[in-house]
Amino acid sequence: MKLKIDTISRTCPEAEIFEALLSLDQQNILELGCGDAHLTRLIATTGHNRQITATEVDTIQHNNNLQIKDLPNVSFIFAGSEKIPAEDNSFDCVLMFKSFHHIPIDLMAQALEEIKRVSKQGALVYISEPLFSGEFNEILRLFHNEEQVREAAFSHIKQAVADKLLSLEKEIFFNTPVVFESFADYEQKVMAATHSNHQLSDELYYQVKQKFDQSFERNGGHFVVPIRVDLLKVI
């Protein structure tokens, strides 16, 4: 298993990756750390007979998700990945979209044990994690350096494979496009994300804005975020 690779040739929305790797129709699906549920909605409204339990630990975002009334095949649950409120052998598939590194490091191993517990034998576990490289992350690191927690996340996934808790089916690297209309758009979507409490001094705020504006002049707000996907199977 590799934390990162030097050259990534494919750029696409993440949906192209997971829909190609997974057969989600007729499945009981667990999504851990669903955020604003934009991928939850995509999965729930495509295909056939997809039942989804979507968890979130951010109180603000979870309460927002509870206001969603047009996804009858989705149950939104307030829960962390280290303590999943589900019976053993409940799910056919587990999804984590860029959320595993948000688990406290000392609870990552427990979360993987929980994923195994609630999954059926042979269930697929799809974990995507952003790589800490590229222009987008050079801006992010100024006020939210996630390099250490992302490395810890990879180490715990790798250890789970070594311990035969899960088996590695595939490891895929791709770039996913992200577009911001302006710095205000970036500030609202990234800096003001409710799952993190960023307290920036005036000086740091200026540094972030300056670096973003420099990038914006070159790319017009179009970034790519490198992603690693570990496709695992419950043994």
C-alpha positions as CSV (number, residue, x, y, z in Angstrom):
1,M,0.0,0.0,0.0
2,K,1.2,3.5,-0.8
3,L,0.4,6.8,0.9
4,K,0.8,8.7,-2.3
5,I,2.3,8.4,-5.8
6,D,4.3,11.0,-7.8
7,T,2.0,11.2,-10.9
8,I,-1.8,10.9,-11.1
9,S,-3.1,10.8,-14.6
10,R,-6.9,10.6,-14.0
11,T,-9.1,13.5,-13.1
12,C,-12.8,13.0,-12.6
13,P,-15.7,13.4,-10.1
14,E,-15.5,10.8,-7.3
15,A,-18.8,9.3,-8.4
16,E,-17.1,7.9,-11.5
17,I,-14.7,6.0,-9.2
18,F,-17.1,4.5,-6.7
19,E,-19.9,3.6,-9.2
20,A,-17.3,1.7,-11.3
21,L,-15.9,-0.2,-8.2
22,L,-19.1,-1.0,-6.4
23,S,-22.4,-2.6,-7.1
24,L,-24.7,-0.5,-4.9
25,D,-28.1,-1.6,-6.2
26,Q,-30.1,-3.8,-3.8
27,Q,-27.6,-3.0,-1.1
28,N,-27.9,-2.0,2.6
29,I,-25.2,0.8,2.7
30,L,-23.5,2.5,5.6
31,E,-22.0,6.0,4.9
32,L,-19.8,7.2,7.8
33,G,-19.2,11.0,8.0
34,C,-21.7,12.0,5.3
35,G,-21.1,15.8,5.8
36,D,-23.6,17.8,3.8
37,A,-25.0,14.6,2.2
38,H,-24.3,15.7,-1.4
39,L,-22.9,12.2,-2.2
40,T,-25.5,10.6,-0.1
41,R,-28.1,12.2,-2.3
42,L,-26.4,11.2,-5.5
43,I,-26.2,7.5,-4.3
44,A,-29.7,7.5,-3.0
45,T,-31.3,8.9,-6.2
46,T,-29.5,6.7,-8.7
47,G,-29.7,3.0,-9.2
48,H,-32.3,0.8,-7.6
49,N,-33.3,-0.1,-4.1
50,R,-30.3,1.4,-2.3
51,Q,-30.9,1.7,1.5
52,I,-28.5,4.1,3.2
53,T,-27.7,4.8,6.8
54,A,-25.7,8.0,6.8
55,T,-23.9,9.1,10.0
56,E,-22.4,12.5,11.0
57,V,-20.8,13.8,14.2
58,D,-21.0,17.5,13.4
59,T,-24.2,18.7,15.2
60,I,-24.9,21.6,12.9
61,Q,-24.5,19.5,9.7
62,H,-26.5,16.6,11.2
63,N,-29.4,18.9,12.1
64,N,-29.3,20.3,8.6
65,N,-29.4,16.8,7.2
66,L,-32.5,15.9,9.3
67,Q,-34.3,18.6,7.4
68,I,-34.0,16.6,4.2
69,K,-37.4,15.1,3.5
70,D,-37.1,13.9,-0.1
71,L,-34.8,10.9,0.5
72,P,-37.0,8.2,2.0
73,N,-34.3,5.5,1.5
74,V,-31.8,7.4,3.7
75,S,-31.7,7.4,7.5
76,F,-29.6,10.1,9.0
77,I,-27.9,9.1,12.3
78,F,-25.9,11.2,14.8
79,A,-22.9,8.9,15.5
80,G,-19.2,8.5,15.3
81,S,-17.4,5.8,13.4
82,E,-15.9,4.4,16.6
83,K,-19.3,3.5,18.0
84,I,-21.8,2.7,15.3
85,P,-25.4,2.2,16.4
86,A,-26.1,-0.9,14.4
87,E,-26.3,-4.7,14.8
88,D,-23.5,-7.0,13.8
89,N,-23.4,-8.1,10.2
90,S,-25.9,-5.4,9.1
91,F,-24.4,-3.8,6.0
92,D,-23.4,-4.9,2.5
93,C,-21.2,-2.0,1.9
94,V,-19.5,0.8,3.9
95,L,-18.5,4.2,2.4
96,M,-16.2,6.9,3.8
97,F,-15.7,9.9,1.6
98,K,-12.7,11.9,2.9
99,S,-13.8,11.4,6.4
100,F,-11.6,8.8,8.0
101,H,-8.9,11.3,8.9
102,H,-11.4,13.3,10.9
103,I,-11.7,10.5,13.4
104,P,-9.5,11.2,16.5
105,I,-6.2,9.3,16.0
106,D,-6.7,7.3,19.2
107,L,-10.1,6.1,18.0
108,M,-9.1,5.1,14.4
109,A,-8.3,1.5,15.2
110,Q,-11.6,1.2,17.1
111,A,-13.5,2.6,14.1
112,L,-12.0,0.0,11.8
113,E,-13.0,-2.7,14.3
114,E,-16.6,-1.3,14.3
115,I,-16.7,-1.2,10.5
116,K,-15.8,-4.9,10.5
117,R,-18.4,-5.7,13.2
118,V,-21.4,-4.1,11.5
119,S,-20.5,-5.4,8.0
120,K,-21.4,-8.7,6.5
121,Q,-18.6,-11.1,5.7
122,G,-17.3,-10.2,2.2
123,A,-18.7,-6.7,2.3
124,L,-16.7,-4.0,0.5
125,V,-15.4,-1.0,2.4
126,Y,-14.6,2.1,0.3
127,I,-12.4,4.7,2.0
128,S,-11.3,7.7,0.0
129,E,-8.7,10.1,1.6
130,P,-7.3,13.3,0.3
131,L,-3.6,13.4,-0.2
132,F,-1.7,16.3,1.4
133,S,-0.1,17.6,-1.8
134,G,-0.9,20.0,-4.6
135,E,-1.9,23.7,-4.8
136,F,-5.2,23.3,-2.9
137,N,-3.4,21.8,0.1
138,E,-0.6,24.5,0.1
139,I,-3.3,27.0,0.8
140,L,-5.1,24.8,3.3
141,R,-1.9,24.1,5.3
142,L,-1.6,27.8,6.2
143,F,-4.6,27.5,8.6
144,H,-5.4,23.8,8.8
145,N,-2.5,21.4,8.5
146,E,-3.9,18.0,8.2
147,E,-0.8,16.2,7.1
148,Q,-0.2,14.4,10.4
149,V,-3.8,13.1,10.7
150,R,-3.9,12.0,7.1
151,E,-0.7,10.0,7.5
152,A,-2.1,8.5,10.7
153,A,-5.3,7.5,8.9
154,F,-3.3,5.7,6.2
155,S,-1.1,3.9,8.8
156,H,-4.2,2.6,10.6
157,I,-5.8,1.4,7.4
158,K,-2.5,-0.3,6.4
159,Q,-2.3,-1.9,9.9
160,A,-5.9,-3.2,9.6
161,V,-4.8,-5.0,6.4
162,A,-1.7,-6.3,8.0
163,D,-3.7,-7.6,10.9
164,K,-6.1,-9.3,8.5
165,L,-9.0,-7.3,9.8
166,L,-9.7,-6.3,6.2
167,S,-8.1,-7.3,2.9
168,L,-7.0,-4.8,0.2
169,E,-8.9,-5.3,-3.0
170,K,-7.6,-2.2,-4.9
171,E,-5.8,1.0,-4.3
172,I,-6.7,3.8,-6.8
173,F,-5.3,7.3,-7.1
174,F,-7.1,10.1,-8.9
175,N,-7.6,13.9,-8.9
176,T,-11.0,15.3,-8.3
177,P,-11.9,18.8,-9.6
178,V,-12.9,21.6,-7.2
179,V,-14.0,25.0,-8.3
180,F,-14.4,28.3,-6.4
181,E,-16.0,31.3,-7.8
182,S,-14.0,33.7,-5.6
183,F,-12.2,33.9,-2.3
184,A,-15.5,34.6,-0.6
185,D,-16.7,31.2,-2.0
186,Y,-13.6,29.5,-0.7
187,E,-14.0,31.1,2.7
188,Q,-17.6,29.9,2.9
189,K,-17.0,26.4,1.7
190,V,-13.6,25.6,3.4
191,M,-12.7,28.1,6.0
192,A,-16.2,28.3,7.5
193,A,-16.9,24.5,7.4
194,T,-18.8,23.7,10.5
195,H,-16.8,20.5,11.3
196,S,-13.8,22.7,12.2
197,N,-13.4,25.9,14.2
198,H,-10.8,27.9,12.4
199,Q,-9.7,31.0,14.4
200,L,-7.6,33.1,12.0
201,S,-5.8,36.2,13.1
202,D,-6.0,39.2,10.7
203,E,-2.5,38.5,9.6
204,L,-3.1,34.9,8.8
205,Y,-6.4,35.6,7.1
206,Y,-4.5,38.0,4.8
207,Q,-1.9,35.4,4.1
208,V,-4.5,32.9,3.1
209,K,-6.4,35.4,0.9
210,Q,-3.2,36.5,-0.7
211,K,-2.1,32.9,-1.6
212,F,-5.6,32.0,-2.8
213,D,-5.8,35.2,-5.0
214,Q,-2.4,34.3,-6.5
215,S,-3.7,30.8,-7.4
216,F,-6.9,32.3,-8.7
217,E,-5.0,34.5,-11.1
218,R,-3.4,31.3,-12.6
219,N,-6.3,28.9,-12.5
220,G,-9.5,30.9,-12.3
221,G,-10.5,29.1,-9.2
222,H,-10.1,25.6,-10.7
223,F,-8.2,23.2,-8.4
224,V,-7.6,19.5,-8.4
225,V,-7.4,17.6,-5.1
226,P,-5.5,14.3,-5.2
227,I,-7.3,11.4,-3.7
228,R,-6.4,7.9,-2.7
229,V,-9.1,5.2,-2.6
230,D,-8.6,2.0,-0.6
231,L,-11.1,-0.6,-1.6
232,L,-11.2,-3.2,1.2
233,K,-13.1,-6.3,1.9
234,V,-14.3,-7.6,5.3
235,I,-12.7,-11.0,5.9
